[in-house]
């Protein structure tokens, strides 16, 4: 909840930023100061308007004065920002630059041209870019500071049980229908040929850079399949080798600034890497990522194979569990009758822990952690039925064919300690984090310079320490 509330603050503050800048000639008045940061009435007013509009769109309102609520949200953000500077909290400059350019491009597209955008805001585009940079930088510092506070909070099983026993039972969440399902996946048998085609494409791109026909960063923007870095010309945030895939790190370590690697294969696909700079154990670099792409015929072969296999299963010539063990390419499920878990998600984010493993998925989990294609197939099945074969992608974006079996639908129910321990653990942890953050915030308010204009001190602040 702490993170969700702050995320709302960031989103609304970003939306308010430029409009407040435009209106400041008419509305500007400093209504509060936190540390070295001031808050203008125009910022509070626009934040409040956005907040009310968003809540109306979601179908609810609150009794609290929106201007007072907006002011407290901005006070919190300014305090977090100032404390982050004091504590030398790290942020990603590259991510901020990407967000700025994306937002600026959206604004240009909305107005139709740069001159029209400049005319609307009465300032040149480089001023708009700097305003956005400052806004996003402040948000990044504030978000990172808050993360440092709440991420230190942990919880043990005994605390979860006490939380469950003492919580008002009317406050327990209603857990929507959950799906338990099994799968059989097949990558094309021509993977070797597809990988070779991918290598050859990357070698061609590498040759174009080396011979001066193209710039590495331009080719990354055009062809790289790494969504987080393609728009930045393939450049990643400076990082130590230890945080990279081993094969990637080994190749990067061999490069001098300006050099380009041979093709490197990792769990994510195939790369070429350009070293930019090394400072101590921190590396700056660019990369281009490509994944194997298959022809229609190659994919159709696996679809046909799975359709034939499903026919055999429906005839009871082989069980689904036997078929998964014998034919599935998914190592994490084939040994368990094909039962799907979140093992791939945990592994992808280096957070594998047996106690975090789940085999029950909400509808909302599909599209976030599991493929929407899976849900579309499952939604047409009754318990025990098997889908026809369909094409989809794994978490890394690799194409494959798949069939699924709907094993169980757990109906909507009130959360219980036995059935929904992980979700209750999350609730208990969130409650503990919120308490820790409130205590930290109060301590920092008391120790930091905070001034609120007398006209704005009478509101119903959740934290009474703001008014000194």
N, C-alpha and C positions, 0 to 999 in steps of 0.2 A: 504493500500500500504506500509506503514511504516513496518508493521509486515511481509509482504510478502518479502520485500527487505532484512530485517534482517534474515528471515528464510533461504533465499538463501545463505546469508553470512555464517550462521551456517553450512548448508549442505556442502558447498564447502570447508569451513575451516576444517571440520571434515575429509572430503575425502583427503585433502591435508596433514593433520597432520603427519601421519606415514611415508608417502612417503618423505615428507620434512625431517623428522628425519633421514631417511635412507641416503638421499643425502647430509646431512649437511657437511660431511667431505670435499666434493668437492665444495659445493656452498656457505657455510655459510659466511655471511657478515651481520652485523647489519645495516639495512637501515633506521630504525626509532625506536624511544623510546617514549612511552606514559606512564607517571607516572612511575611506577616501572617495566613496561613490555616492552620487546624489540621485534622487528619484524625482522626476518631473510629474506634475499633475497630468500632463498630456499622456505620459506612459500609463499612469494609473487608470485614467479614463478609458483609454483604448483597450487596455487589458480587461477591464471590467466589461466593456461592450462585447468583446470577443467571448469572454467567459459566459455571459448570459446567453448570447446567440448559440453557443455550442450546447449549452444545457437545454435550451428550448428545442434544438434539433434532436436531442436525445430524449426529450419528453419529460423533463423534470425541472424544477426550480427549487431554490432554498429561501429561507426567511432572512438570511444574513445580508446586510448591505453589501452589494457587489464591489463598491469602491473600497470599503474597508477590507474585504477579503482579498482584493487585488493588491492593495497596498501591503498587506502582510506577506503575500506571496513574493512580492518584489523585494521587500525587506529581507526575507529569508535568502533569496537568491543573491542579493548584494553582500550579505554577511558571508555566505559560502564562498563567494568569489574572492572577497578580501582575505578570508582565512586561507584559501588555497594559495594565494600569493605569498602569505606569511610562511606557510608550510612547504613552499616550493613543490607543489603538486604538479605532476607531469600530465600533459595533454598532447593530443595528436595534431600537430600543425597541418599535416597533409589532409586529414579528415576535415578540418575546418575549411581549408582552401577548396576542397571538393564541394562541401555544402554551400559555400558562398557562390561558387561558379554555377552550381545547379540552380540555386535560388535566383541568381541574377539572370540566367538564361530563361527561366520560367517567366520572370517579369518582362523581359524583352519580348518573348513570344506572346505574352498577354497583350502588350501594348502595340506590337507589330513592328517596332523598330527601336533602335537605340535613341535617336533624336526624340521620338514620341515619349519614351520613358523619361528622358532627361527633362523634357518640357513638363511632364506631369509632376515630377518631384522638385522642379526648379533647382536642379543641381547637375553637374556633369557625372558621367557614369563612374569615374574613379572615386568620387565622393560616396556614391551609393555603395560601391564595392567596399570601401573602408568602413562605412557604417555597419554593413552586414558582417564584416570580419570582426569588428569589435563586439557586436551582439553575440555572434556564435562563439567567439572566444570566451566571453564571460560565461555563457551557458556551459561550455565545456569545462571550464575551471570549477564552476559551481557543482556540476554533476559529478565530476571526479572527486571533489572534496566530500560530497555526501556519500559517495560509494566507499571512500576510505573509512568513513565513520561506521556505516552499517555493515560493511563486509567483515568487520572484526567480530561481529556478533555471531555466536554459534549456539547450538541447542543440542541437548541430549535427550534420549528417550523418556527419561523420568519427567522432564519438563513438558513433553508433548502430552503425556498421560495426565499430568496435573492440569494442563491447559484444557484438555477435553472434559475433565471432571468438573471444572469450575466455570466453564463457559455457559452462558445462557443457551439452553437447547434450541431456543427460537433463533439463535444467531448462527447455528450450524448451517453450512451451505447445503443446498440441494444439488446433488451430483446427477447430472444429466445422463442419458443413455450412454453406455460405454460398449465398445466393440472389442471382442477378442477374435483374432483371425490368424489364419496360417497362409503361407505363400510358397510358391515354387517359382524361382526366377531363372532366366536363361539369357546370358550374353551371347551374341552371335559367335559361332564357332570360327568365324573369319577374323577374330580379334587380332591375330598376328598381322594379317594383311592390313587391317584398319590402323593398327599402331604404326606400321611402316609408312602408310600414306601420311599420317600425322607427322612423323619424323621428317619426311621429305618436304612437307609444307614449311616446317620450321627451319629446315636447312636453307630453303629458298629465301625465307625472310631474313635469315642471318646473312646470307650472301648479299642481299640487297643493301643491308646496312654497311657491311664491310667494304663493299665496292663504291659506297657513296651515293647509291641510287635512291636511298630513303633514310629517314631518321628513325631510330629505334622507337622513340616515343610516339611518333605518328603511326607506325605500324601497330604498336600496342593498342592505341585508341581504335584502330580500324578492325583488328583481328583478335585481340586477346579475349579469352572467355573467362577472365577473372574479373567479376563485376566490381569488386572493391578497389581495383587498381587501374582498370582499363582507361577510365576517364582521366586519370592522372598520368597518362603516358606510361603505364606499367610500373610506376614508382611506388614502392611500399614504404611504410614508416621505418626509420632507422631502427635496427634490431640486432640483438646478438645472435650468433649462429645457433646457440642452444635452443632458441625458440622456433627454429625452422625444421622442416622435414630433413632427415639426415642426408639423403642424396642431394637435395637442394643445397644444404649447408656445405657439404663437401665440395661441390662444384664452385660455389661462391668463394670459398676460402682460397681456391687456386687462382682466382682472377686478380689482376691489377686494375686500378681505376681506368675505365674506358674499354677494357677488354670484354668480349662477348663469349659466353660458354658454348660448348657443344650442346646438343640436345640432351636434356636431363629428364628422366622419368621419375615421377613421385606418385603418391597415392592419389593426387589430384589430377594428374594427367601428364602432359609433356611441356617442357619449358625451354626457352633460351633466356639467359640471364646476362644483364649488363651491369658490371660493377661501376659505381659512381665514386664512392669514397669510403675510407676506413679510418675510424678514430678509436684507438684502443681496440676493444672487442665489439664495437658497434659498426655495423655495415649499412651503407646506403646503396640501393641498387634498383634496377628496373627488371621486369620480366614480362614475357609473353607466354600465356598459357593456352594450349590447345588440347582438346580431348578427341579421342577417336570418333569418327563419324562413319556410319554404316550406310550402305546402299539399301534401297527398298527391298531388293531381292534378299539381301543378307538378313534383314529384320524379318521378312516374311517367312523365311525358313524356320526361325525359332517360334514364330506364331503358329505355324502349321504343326510343328513338333508338339507344342504344348496343347493345342486343340486335340490332337490325336491322343495325347496322354490323358487328358480330361475324359475323353470318350472311354478309355480303358478303365479309369477310376469309377466312372458312373456305371460301368458294367460289372463292377466288383472284381475285375481281373487283377487289380492291384489297389492297395489302400493309398490314401493321400499321403500318409506318413511315410510309407515305403517309397513312394514316388519322390517325395521331397528329399529323402536321404540319398536316393540313387541318382537323381537328375538335377536337383537345384544347385545353382551356383552361389547361393547365399550361405556362407560358412556359419554365420551366427544363428541361423534358424533351422538349417537342414537336420542338425543333430537332435532337434527338439520337436520333431514332427512338423516342421515348417512354421511353428508358432512365432509370430512376429513380436519383437520387443523393441525397446528404445536403445538397444545396445549400440546401434550405429550412431545415434545422436550423441550418446555419452562418449563414445570413442572419438567422434569428430571433434568434440570440444575438450578432449583430454580430461574428461571428468568421470571416467569409468569407476564405478563403485557398485558392487553387487547389490547393496541395499537400495540403490536408486533405480534398479531395473524394474520396469513395468511392462505388462503385456495387455493392459486395458487402455483403450484410447477413446477420448471424447471426439465428437464431431469436429470441434474447433482445433483438435490436434492435427487433423488432416489439412495439409496446406501449410502448416507450421513445422511439424516434425515428420509427418508422413505424407505421402503423395495424395493429392486430391483424386488422382486416378484410382487409387485404392478405394477411397470412400465411394466414388461413383459406381465402382463395381460392387462393393459390399451392400450399398443401399438398394440394390435390385435383388438381393438374395434373401432367402429364409435360412434360419439356422441349419447347418449341415450341408447346405448347397455349395456348389463350386462354380465359379465364374467361367466364362469363355476367356480365351487368351487376349491380352491387350498390350499395347506398347506404353512404356513409361520410362522414367529416369530414376537413378538412385540419387543419394544426397550429393554426390560429386558431379552430377549432371551426365553420367554415363547412360547411354541408351540400352534398354533391355526389354525382353518380353516377360510377361508375368501372368500367373493365375492365382486367385485367392479363394480361400474357403472360409465362410462365416462360421466360426466355432461357437460363439456365444454372444448374446446381447444382455448386458447387465442393466436392468431397468432403472429408471430414475429413482433415487432414494436419498434420504438424509444421510449425510456423512457419518460413518461409524469408525471407531478406532481399529476394528479388525479389517474392514473392507477398504478403508480409505486412509490408511496411516500416513502415506506420503503427502497427501493433500492437507491433512490436519497438521503434519509437521511443518509444512509450508506456512499455514496460518499462524501456528505458534511462533515460528521464527519471525514472521512479519510483525506480529504483535510485539515481540521482544525488541526487534530492530526499531520500531516506531518509538517505543519507550526510551531506548538508548539514544535515539536521535533527539527526542524532545529534551532529555537531560543535557545532552551535549550542546544543543542550541541555546538553552537557558544560560548555561555557563558562559558561552561565547558572547551572548548578548550583554551579560553583566560585565564582561571584560573588554568590550569594544565600544568605541564611540558611536552612539546612536542618538540622532535628533529627529523628532517628528514635529512638524508645524502644529501649534496649539489647536488650529482649526480641525486637525485630523486625528487628535488624540482620543476623542470620545468614542471611537468605535469599539465593537465587541471583539477585540483581539483574542485569539485562542491562547497565545502566550502573553501573559500580562506584563512580562518583564520588558516588552518593547517600549512602554511608556515609562520614562525615567523622571 
